[in-house]
Amino acid sequence: MDSQLRYILRTNEHFNFVSAVWQTTDNECLKIHTHKSRMMLFGKDSALMLP
């Protein structure tokens, strides 16, 4: 029972780590995508001034 519980906890930790990494990657991709869209809409200079 003890080893089973430890295995579950370890797997859960791994899952949390992986989902955190994926979340970060998604956010970065979204930022880049948004930035590219702004460059197309507003031109390069105004896109750089926007947050």
Buried (B, 14 or more C-beta within 10 A) or exposed (E): EEEEEEEEEEEEEEEEEEEEEEEEEEEEEEEEEEEEEBBEEEEEEEBEEEE
